[in-house]
Amino acid sequence: MRKVNAIILSFSFSLLLLFTMGINSAFATGVYDLPVINAGEDIWIVDNAEAISKTTESTLDNELEDLALTTGNEVRIVVINRLDYGETIDTFTDELFSQWYPTPQEQQNQTLFVLDTLTNRTALRTQVTSLLTPEITDSVLKETVTVPLKNLQYNQALIDMSDRVVAVLSGQEDPGPPQVKEINIEGTFATAEETDDRNATIWMVVLLGLATLIPMVTYFWYVGFPGN
């Protein structure tokens, strides 16, 4: 009976380790975890990560609603706390854009900005390329939101992004990114996403190894190792 209890205990511990490995995945956000928003619908912000303040959300709502009413161009912002394993910010944004606006007619005048707060990666998809050109889109992602996100200032990053995108989609001259003086030191450090993926892989290998080794050691401890 003692041997059986020990084996059951070790097996239960192994299951607990495997369950722990899946906790992070449980908090990941997939496209189908978000509400479906149709073109023309009066919803501009989806903060699934609860990362922005109510004041900022209200400011963005008013700005994006005014843009839609005056120009017909619609911009929506989605904030998530973690991507599903194997998903990238670009594939997620493309899939979400296609789900919300499945036809060419619905995609007209649509722009979608997505922020993942775990890695601070962002993506911007638009069909209004006559105004929001690829060059401006690239600058928004690499310059406008970069500095605030480095300091985890999600509210400021979204406000800066929205101000610039709304100005461009309103037919105004591109104001460009905010002027920030900082020392840019090139390095060979891993990005946040690379570090996160590497750590996740290490933990997965360690936990799987423990889940396999612990029951074996426990069994032979009570039954006896071969040759003894």
Phi, psi and omega in degrees: 000322180297320180295317181297316180297320180295319180294317178298319180296315181293324178294320178296321179295322178296318178296323178297320178297315180295323178296320179299323179298330184271357182298314181300320180295328181295333181265003178287157182246124174254169181303321185279359173277349183260153177292151177275126180243130182262157176302135180090351181282143186274056175228123187243337183234131171235099183259079182290339181268353184053049185258347183244154184282162178296325179296314179296318180299319179295319179298315180294319178304311182297317182295316183286328176292317178299320178299315181296320182290324185271332184237341185086351178278130183246131178238130177235145183243130178237129178239124180238163182259348180187139176274153172298153180300131180089349179272148173246164180297328180287315180294322178298313183294318178299316181293319179294318178300316180291327180288318181286325183231080189285341183245156178303324180295319180288333182283343179300138177066018182254141176223137182229127177244131181233137178234129173256113187286343178291315183254351185063024175277146181227159176213149181224120178242133181213151173255357181265057185286347177292333178252306181269080187291162177304325180294317179291319177303314180297321179292322178300315183286323187264343183236309187298314186262354188296307184296312178300321181291328176300329180261012180059031178266078185294320180299312181295320180299316181289323178295315179298316179298312183297316180302316183289314182295318180296319178300315181294315181287347175272000179089007179277167176292141180298118180288347181077177180287157176301142180278111181233129178268121178207155178273123181258107181255116179288141179212178180249024182286150179288149177287166180300321181292319179296318179296318180296315180297319181295316179296320180297319180295317179299314180296323180296316179296315181297314182293320177296321178297316179294320181296331179274319187284319186301312178300322181294313180298318181297317182297309182291334178296320181270326183276325182113138180284149180303133178096347180265000000 
